């Protein structure tokens, strides 16, 4: 870096904070941070004049009182066709998916 970079104490603290967040699991570090909404988030999507609400949980989703493993499964239940759930609920643009 042009200005010498970060102090060793700062780098150490950043590593410690990172391990607190991911538990030191290297696999978890490789997952994109934005591939799943935060637990407790409610996603609302209007489709064909009907408002659909999904609640995000740690490892699943709930739609109309039923658990689902993916947003894509919920999008399919709503539309009857295959959808990328992130795109259907507006969490990812179609352009970014290409």
N, C-alpha and C positions, 0 to 999 in steps of 0.2 A: 504494500500500500504506500502511497505517496507520503503519508504523514506518519508512518511507522506502525500502523495498525492498532489493535486494542492491547491494553495492558494484560499481562498474564493473569492477574487476579480477576479481571473482567471475563476473560475467556473461561477460566475455571468456573466462575459463577454461572455463566451461560450454560456450560455443560451440565452442571448440577441441576439447574432449572429444567433443562431438556429431559434429563433422566427422571425428574419428578413427574413430568407430563406423560412420558411414554413408558415409565417403569423400566427403562434400560432395554426395551425390546427392539432390536434392530428392524424386525419385520414391520413393526408399527410405524417406525420412522419413514419407511419407504412409501407408506400409503399417503395419497394426496390429502391434505388437510381439509379440502372442501368437497370431498366426495360424499359426505353425509351431513345432513343438518344436525344441529345440536339437539340432544335429548330434551324433550319438553316442548319443542317447536311445534306449532300448528300450521300446517300448510293448507291454504284455501285456494281452490281453483273453481272457476265457473266454467261449466261445460254444457252446451246446449240449453242455456237458461237455468241450469240447476247448480247450486253451490255445493261443492264437495269439500269436506274437511278431513284432514289426516293428522293424527298425532304421532310424533316421532318419539320412539323409545330407544334405549341404549342399543338393543340388538334386533328391533323389529319396528313395525308401524301398525297403527290401528286405524281402520276405516269402517264406519258403520258398526262399531262394536266387535269387529272381527280382527284378529291379528294377521298381518302379512309380513313376509320376509323382505319384500322389495317394493319400491315405488312403481316399478314397471308392472308388477302384478296388480297393483291397485289401478293404475292407468288402464290396464287391459280390462279389469272388472267394470270400470266406468264407461269405456268407449267400445268395448267388444273387439278391439283391434290391438295389434302389438305397438307399443310405444316405449321409448326410452323414458323411464319415470322421471329422471332429472330434467329432461326437456319438457315433458308434459306439465310438470309443476313449476316450470320457469326457473329452475335452479342452475340450468346450463343452457346456453344458446345453441341452436342447431348448427350455427356456423362453427362454434368451438368443438362440436362433436365430430366434425369432418376431418 
